[in-house]
Structures are given as structure tokens and as C-alpha cells.
């Protein structure tokens, strides 16, 4: 890893570790929760800094992921059709049509990190298969990639949901998370994964993989201790 990747991973690990300790064990829980927007902005900037090449396809995917996340969430909040009967709290900052702008950023971060991790796994698998003279059709690989990214992103949402409610990010009016919330997550994630692959978005970003692991561990730990 490059020096900037080491620094980014160290900063992210430090922020999430302090956040976990502060939220789970200190009397300043609310203060640490209010730092969530700062944390999201930090990892977003670090993700951009560590991007190997910021070209048209990357910027296009960023815009599409942000816009898709915002539009689907706005539809979800106002109609309850996509994700269920829910609303956002005030923790995540400035809102557009009752949806925090950082939610669009978060959609990009989650999907992009999942795509990068899955893409690098596929590259590794392709090398192994090539050594055994096994050829997989391009369309088949793309289909598997889309499904795998969507599954991983949905699992990520499943881990986050109960913690996010306890932290006041959003709340469910029926006090339960409907199953079609995860179905919508899968379908929307699959669509974005397809866009990612279709436009050959550059996926070499080692920080993205570390960020995905750190966030998974962070929310898993909070799910256990809260």
C-alpha cells in the first residue's frame, strides 16, 4: 500500500474506534453521534484521494450513485413503497425533501466499496481460473458480479439498520423493518453494480476495501454492545 493509503486507513480506524468507544461506553454518547456527518465527509474525501484515477467513468458513477440514492430515498420517505414507513432524524445534517444529502454520499460509499472489493476478488479468481484453463463468458461474469455486489450491499444494510435506528439516523413508524426494504436494497444495488461494470469504472482503490471492513466491524460491534 502507498503511504497515503496507510494514513487514510489509520485515520479511518482511529475515528471509528473512538466513535465506537464513545458511543458504546462513554457518557458523551450523543456528542459522538453528532460527529457522524464529519466522519462520513472524512471517509468520502479519503476515498477520493485514494482513487487511482478520477476519470469520466468514475465521476459518472459517483453522480449516478448519489442521485439514485437520493431519488429512491425521497420516494421511499414520501410514499413508503420502496423501503417501508420511515423518516430521517436530524443527526445526518442538511436535508433535501426530508432526506439528508449525506445519504446520497453514503449510497455511493457503500456501493463503490462493495464494487471495488468484489472486483478485486474477481480479478484474483480470474487469475486462478486462467491457470487451470477455465474460461468464463464475459456476460456470465458480469451477471455474477452484479448479484454478488447486491447481496453484499444488502447484508451491509441488514447489519446497519438496527444500529442506525438506535443512533437516531432514521426511525421506523411501525417499529420493525419490512422485508421489502432489503428487497429494494438488493435491486437498487444490483442496478448500480451494473452501471459500475457497464461503464468500466476504475476499481483499484485499496482504501475502499479497508473502509468496507472497518465500517462492517464498527456496526457489528455497535450491534452487539448497544
DOTORFI-238725 format. One record per residue (C-alpha): residue number from 1; residue in three letters; x, y, z. Coordinates in steps of 0.001 Angstrom, whole numbers, plus 500000, padded with zeros to 6 digits. Example, Ala and Ser with C-alpha at 12.3 -4.5 7.8 and 13.67 -1.06 7.14 Angstrom:
nr;rest;east;north;up
1;Ala;512300;495500;507800
2;Ser;513670;498940;507140
# end
This chain:
nr;rest;east;north;up
1;Unk;500000;500000;500000
2;Unk;501045;503586;499373
3;Unk;501791;505991;502228
4;Unk;498559;507928;501632
5;Unk;496597;504668;501897
6;Unk;498273;503832;505222
7;Unk;497445;507309;506519
8;Unk;493842;507078;505304
9;Unk;493326;503637;506856
10;Unk;494909;504781;510144
11;Unk;492724;507897;510329
12;Unk;489574;505931;509495
13;Unk;490393;503226;512025
14;Unk;491108;505868;514691
15;Unk;487843;507743;514021
16;Unk;485738;504574;514075
17;Unk;487472;503172;517167
18;Unk;486998;506440;519068
19;Unk;483405;506585;517847
20;Unk;482705;503034;518996
21;Unk;484197;503618;522459
22;Unk;482460;506978;522802
23;Unk;479042;505657;521745
24;Unk;479149;502294;523496
25;Unk;480908;503110;526756
26;Unk;481142;506844;527494
27;Unk;478702;509346;528941
28;Unk;479255;511539;525848
29;Unk;477334;509208;523545
30;Unk;475218;511962;521965
31;Unk;478280;514108;521248
32;Unk;479965;511250;519387
33;Unk;476769;510518;517444
34;Unk;476614;514157;516328
35;Unk;480070;513706;514761
36;Unk;478654;511213;512230
37;Unk;478415;513781;509378
38;Unk;482066;514722;509935
39;Unk;483062;511054;509819
40;Unk;481124;510453;506580
41;Unk;482646;513530;504941
42;Unk;486120;512434;506046
43;Unk;485891;508928;504582
44;Unk;484357;510323;501378
45;Unk;487313;512703;500905
46;Unk;489816;509938;501757
47;Unk;488100;507676;499235
48;Unk;488571;510314;496520
49;Unk;492191;510959;497494
50;Unk;492976;507257;497255
51;Unk;491196;506745;493952
52;Unk;493805;505572;491451
53;Unk;492382;507673;488640
54;Unk;489456;510078;488713
55;Unk;488183;509960;485145
56;Unk;484822;510401;483441
57;Unk;483540;506897;484295
58;Unk;484345;507358;487993
59;Unk;482705;510796;488194
60;Unk;479720;509490;486230
61;Unk;479277;506580;488639
62;Unk;479629;508904;491648
63;Unk;476876;511173;490290
64;Unk;474611;508246;489347
65;Unk;475055;506553;492737
66;Unk;474423;509805;494632
67;Unk;471390;510727;492517
68;Unk;469921;507215;492632
69;Unk;470346;507064;496390
70;Unk;468695;510457;496911
71;Unk;465814;509869;494474
72;Unk;464955;506410;495806
73;Unk;465154;507612;499408
74;Unk;462945;510635;498667
75;Unk;460421;508325;497007
76;Unk;460720;505945;499948
77;Unk;460183;508603;502606
78;Unk;457196;510187;500864
79;Unk;455416;507092;499530
80;Unk;456626;504252;501828
81;Unk;456677;501999;498750
82;Unk;460377;501208;498362
83;Unk;461731;500718;501866
84;Unk;458799;500997;504257
85;Unk;457275;503591;506569
86;Unk;460286;505509;507872
87;Unk;461696;509009;508348
88;Unk;465108;510501;508921
89;Unk;466187;512139;512152
90;Unk;468374;515253;512368
91;Unk;471714;513545;513020
92;Unk;472850;513400;509386
93;Unk;472523;517108;508718
94;Unk;471078;519159;505845
95;Unk;468078;517601;504094
96;Unk;466537;517775;500660
97;Unk;462850;516790;500633
98;Unk;463283;515257;504124
99;Unk;466311;513156;503097
100;Unk;469829;514134;504306
101;Unk;472214;514907;501459
102;Unk;474758;512688;503184
103;Unk;472514;509703;502461
104;Unk;473304;510128;498775
105;Unk;477003;510233;499662
106;Unk;476563;507144;501819
107;Unk;474913;505247;498953
108;Unk;477947;505995;496793
109;Unk;480396;504947;499519
110;Unk;478622;501663;500253
111;Unk;478095;500606;496636
112;Unk;481504;501743;495450
113;Unk;483386;499989;498262
114;Unk;481411;496803;497641
115;Unk;482098;497010;493898
116;Unk;485821;497542;494443
117;Unk;486059;494632;496890
118;Unk;484126;492290;494598
119;Unk;486049;493418;491513
120;Unk;489401;492685;493150
121;Unk;488107;489296;494273
122;Unk;487030;488555;490701
123;Unk;490449;489580;489371
124;Unk;492084;487159;491802
125;Unk;489660;484394;490834
126;Unk;490245;485036;487120
127;Unk;493982;484500;487597
128;Unk;493325;481218;489403
129;Unk;490917;480017;486714
130;Unk;493263;481016;483895
131;Unk;495935;478784;485413
132;Unk;493507;475900;485072
133;Unk;492458;476893;481534
134;Unk;488894;477615;482655
135;Unk;487147;480334;480636
136;Unk;484058;482118;481962
137;Unk;481917;484107;479464
138;Unk;482000;487880;479977
139;Unk;478205;488126;480327
140;Unk;478221;485418;482987
141;Unk;480949;487194;484959
142;Unk;479016;490467;484752
143;Unk;475827;488796;485976
144;Unk;477609;487131;488892
145;Unk;479350;490408;489736
146;Unk;476055;492312;489877
147;Unk;474384;489649;492034
148;Unk;477339;489355;494414
149;Unk;477652;493120;494905
150;Unk;473900;493419;495514
151;Unk;473977;490592;498068
152;Unk;476954;492093;499888
153;Unk;475377;495553;499967
154;Unk;472101;494110;501276
155;Unk;473930;492252;504038
156;Unk;475682;495522;504866
157;Unk;472310;497264;505185
158;Unk;470991;494397;507330
159;Unk;473877;494931;509755
160;Unk;473464;498720;509816
161;Unk;469680;499012;510208
162;Unk;469180;498273;513941
163;Unk;472216;500352;514901
164;Unk;471155;503325;512759
165;Unk;467747;503354;514464
166;Unk;469330;503350;517937
167;Unk;471658;506183;516921
168;Unk;468767;508273;515594
169;Unk;469817;508303;511938
170;Unk;466293;507237;510953
171;Unk;463314;505547;512554
172;Unk;460563;503165;511506
173;Unk;456998;504159;512313
174;Unk;455905;500547;512644
175;Unk;458921;499770;514872
176;Unk;460015;496990;512555
177;Unk;461982;496757;509333
178;Unk;459886;495282;506485
179;Unk;461424;492553;504362
180;Unk;460810;494504;501175
181;Unk;463297;497094;502478
182;Unk;466026;494526;501823
183;Unk;464468;493514;498502
184;Unk;464641;497153;497383
185;Unk;468213;497436;498614
186;Unk;469146;494368;496577
187;Unk;467516;495632;493378
188;Unk;468877;499176;493615
189;Unk;472348;497891;494499
190;Unk;472205;495483;491553
191;Unk;471304;498366;489220
192;Unk;474224;500469;490470
193;Unk;476596;497497;490269
194;Unk;475545;497033;486644
195;Unk;476273;500715;485917
196;Unk;479642;500340;487639
197;Unk;480574;497369;485452
198;Unk;478954;498652;482267
199;Unk;480985;501869;482267
200;Unk;484227;500145;483312
201;Unk;484667;502266;486421
202;Unk;488267;502101;487642
203;Unk;488182;499872;490694
204;Unk;491718;499892;492078
205;Unk;491308;501600;495423
206;Unk;492816;499653;498311
207;Unk;491463;502123;500852
208;Unk;487908;501279;499729
209;Unk;488384;497654;500811
210;Unk;489762;498669;504206
211;Unk;486938;501185;504641
212;Unk;484352;498477;503922
213;Unk;485896;496145;506520
214;Unk;486250;498900;509132
215;Unk;482634;500010;508729
216;Unk;481357;496423;508884
217;Unk;483298;495795;512104
218;Unk;482165;499152;513537
219;Unk;478466;498464;513035
220;Unk;478765;494816;514059
221;Unk;480430;495888;517312
222;Unk;477760;498516;517991
223;Unk;475035;495990;517190
224;Unk;476472;493747;519912
225;Unk;477073;496399;522580
226;Unk;474094;498744;522152
# end
